[in-house]
Amino acid sequence: MVYMVMYRYVKAKPQVSVPRSLFVSYIVMSVGVTIILWTIWPIISFTLFDQVMYAKTIDPIIEESDVTIMPVSQADMDVTANPNTWFPTKPQKKVVAPVTSYTLSIPALGITNATIVISGDDLTQSLIHYGGTGLPGEYGNTVVFGHSTLPQFFRGTKDYTSIFATLPTIQEGDDMYVTYDGVQFRYRVYEKVVVEPNDLSPLEQKFDDSYLTLVTCVPPGTYLYRLNVKAVLVRI
């Protein structure tokens, strides 16, 4: 007689339940990583792709005869909004001029009539014309400083704490307009240069023409280097 097994018992596999808190942890970690990448990507992309497109990185230019190096911490030199600390070895001078301020417009960046204060000391309230550099329209080099920030935190062209955040995107051949003492001057960008923070070359004066140099920190949101956007007066 043959008996057939009608039933077979199989031991059930234990059910593994994943705590809900584990899913929440994964979600929180994913969001955190995304925020970090979102924040640092502009810095990485600038370093890898944008910076190599600029003309060159200039070594610091120091005149031993009339400049003394003073010990200044990076925090003191960069974090402050006072432009007088940007070049502690070459302090800006108070300037006697027909006006104490003028305006700058850069159509390519959407900047319209941004205020520039001559020999000012607060970059959160305006752009600053570095005292002792040439005046607009005259022979020499007009040097203007402005703040930048991470593109994600760009607050528009009316906020001076981030007004130059998009300055690295300006192209050679773009025009900039300066209205000084009732007269408008048009400058055309011809070069972009990245330099060290203690490089004095942005303040250099050449008297063969009228120049305009815009200076801000790069990569945007850091104080590692300075971007110099150089323009020359378009004469009619």
C-alpha positions in Angstrom: 0.0 0.0 0.0 1.4 3.4 -1.0 0.7 6.4 1.2 0.7 9.9 -0.4 1.6 12.9 1.5 -1.3 15.3 1.2 0.2 18.1 3.2 3.7 19.5 3.8 4.6 21.8 6.6 7.1 24.6 5.9 8.5 26.8 8.6 7.6 30.4 7.9 10.3 32.9 7.4 10.4 35.4 10.2 8.9 38.8 9.2 11.5 41.6 9.5 9.9 44.9 10.2 11.8 48.0 9.4 11.3 50.7 12.0 9.7 53.8 10.6 12.4 55.9 12.3 15.0 54.3 9.9 13.1 55.6 6.9 13.0 59.0 8.4 16.8 58.8 9.1 17.4 58.0 5.4 15.3 60.8 4.3 17.0 63.3 6.6 20.4 62.2 5.5 19.5 62.4 1.8 18.1 65.9 2.3 21.3 66.9 4.2 23.6 65.6 1.4 21.5 67.4 -1.2 21.8 70.7 0.6 25.5 70.3 1.0 26.0 69.5 -2.6 23.7 72.3 -3.6 25.7 74.8 -1.5 29.2 73.8 -2.6 28.6 73.0 -6.2 29.0 76.6 -7.4 32.4 76.7 -5.7 33.5 73.4 -7.2 32.2 74.3 -10.7 33.9 77.8 -10.5 37.2 76.2 -9.6 37.1 73.4 -12.2 35.5 75.2 -15.1 35.3 79.0 -14.8 38.6 79.9 -13.3 40.7 78.3 -16.0 38.9 80.5 -18.6 40.3 83.7 -17.1 43.5 85.3 -18.4 45.8 84.3 -15.6 46.4 84.3 -11.9 48.9 87.1 -11.0 51.4 86.8 -8.2 51.3 89.4 -5.5 52.9 92.7 -6.5 54.6 94.3 -3.6 56.9 97.4 -3.7 59.4 96.8 -1.0 60.5 100.4 -1.0 57.2 101.9 0.2 55.1 99.1 1.5 55.4 97.3 4.8 53.7 93.9 5.3 51.4 94.0 8.4 50.2 90.9 10.0 46.4 90.7 9.4 44.3 87.6 9.9 42.2 86.2 7.1 39.1 86.8 9.2 40.0 90.4 9.8 40.9 91.1 6.2 38.1 89.3 4.4 35.0 88.9 6.5 34.5 92.6 7.3 32.5 94.8 5.0 35.1 97.6 5.4 37.1 97.9 2.2 39.9 99.6 4.1 41.0 96.2 5.3 41.1 94.6 1.9 44.6 96.0 1.2 46.0 96.8 4.6 49.4 97.5 3.1 48.0 100.0 0.7 45.2 101.9 2.5 42.8 104.0 0.5 42.9 107.7 0.6 40.2 110.3 1.1 39.5 112.0 -2.2 38.4 115.6 -2.9 36.1 115.4 -5.9 33.2 117.3 -7.3 30.8 114.6 -6.0 31.0 112.0 -3.3 29.2 109.3 -5.1 28.1 108.2 -8.6 26.3 105.3 -10.3 27.1 102.1 -12.2 24.9 100.2 -14.6 25.7 96.8 -16.2 22.9 95.8 -18.5 24.3 92.3 -19.0 23.9 91.7 -15.2 20.7 93.6 -14.7 22.5 96.2 -12.5 20.9 99.7 -12.9 22.2 102.8 -11.2 24.0 101.1 -8.4 25.5 103.7 -6.0 29.3 103.9 -5.7 30.6 105.9 -2.8 34.1 107.4 -3.2 36.4 106.4 -0.3 33.5 104.8 1.4 33.8 102.3 4.2 30.7 100.1 4.2 30.2 97.6 1.3 26.8 96.6 2.7 25.3 100.0 1.8 26.9 100.7 -1.6 29.7 99.8 -4.0 33.0 101.5 -3.0 35.4 103.5 -5.2 38.7 102.8 -3.7 40.2 106.1 -2.6 43.3 107.2 -4.4 42.5 105.5 -7.7 41.5 107.4 -10.8 38.1 109.2 -11.2 35.7 108.1 -14.0 36.5 109.6 -17.4 40.0 110.7 -16.4 43.2 109.0 -17.3 44.0 106.3 -14.8 42.2 103.3 -13.3 39.0 103.6 -11.4 38.7 100.7 -8.9 35.3 99.7 -7.6 34.7 97.0 -4.9 31.5 95.1 -4.3 30.3 92.0 -2.4 29.5 88.6 -3.8 27.8 85.6 -2.4 26.7 82.1 -3.4 24.4 82.3 -6.4 21.7 80.5 -4.4 21.7 83.4 -1.9 21.8 86.2 -4.5 19.2 88.8 -3.4 19.1 90.9 -6.5 21.0 93.8 -7.8 19.6 96.2 -5.2 21.2 94.3 -2.3 24.8 95.4 -1.9 25.7 92.4 0.2 25.4 90.2 -2.9 25.3 92.7 -5.9 28.4 91.2 -7.6 27.4 87.6 -7.1 26.9 87.3 -10.9 29.9 89.3 -11.9 31.9 86.1 -13.0 29.3 85.6 -15.8 30.1 88.9 -17.5 31.7 88.5 -20.9 34.5 90.4 -22.7 32.9 92.9 -24.9 30.0 93.7 -22.5 29.4 97.4 -21.8 29.2 99.1 -18.4 27.9 102.7 -17.9 29.2 105.1 -15.2 27.3 108.3 -14.6 29.7 110.7 -12.8 28.9 114.3 -12.0 26.1 114.4 -14.6 28.2 112.8 -17.4 27.7 109.2 -18.6 30.8 107.2 -19.6 30.7 103.9 -21.4 33.3 101.3 -20.6 33.8 98.0 -22.4 35.1 94.8 -20.7 38.4 93.5 -22.2 39.7 91.1 -19.6 38.9 89.1 -16.5 41.7 88.1 -14.1 41.7 86.1 -10.9 44.4 87.2 -8.4 45.5 86.4 -4.8 43.8 88.4 -2.0 47.0 90.3 -1.2 47.7 91.2 -4.8 48.0 95.0 -5.2 47.8 94.9 -9.1 44.1 95.9 -9.1 45.2 99.3 -7.7 47.8 99.8 -10.5 47.4 103.1 -12.3 48.0 103.3 -16.1 47.7 106.8 -17.6 47.5 105.9 -21.3 43.7 105.7 -21.2 40.7 105.7 -18.8 40.1 102.3 -17.2 37.6 100.8 -14.9 38.3 97.7 -12.7 35.6 95.9 -10.7 36.8 93.7 -7.8 34.9 91.0 -5.9 35.6 87.8 -4.1 35.6 84.4 -5.8 34.6 81.6 -5.9 31.3 83.3 -5.1 30.5 82.8 -1.4 34.2 82.5 -0.4 37.2 84.8 0.2 39.8 82.7 -1.5 40.6 84.9 -4.5 39.7 88.2 -6.1 38.1 88.6 -9.5 39.2 91.7 -11.4 36.9 92.7 -14.3 38.8 95.2 -16.4 37.2 97.6 -18.8 38.4 100.6 -21.0 36.6 103.8 -21.8 34.8 103.7 -25.2 35.6 107.0 -26.8 33.3 108.6 -29.4 
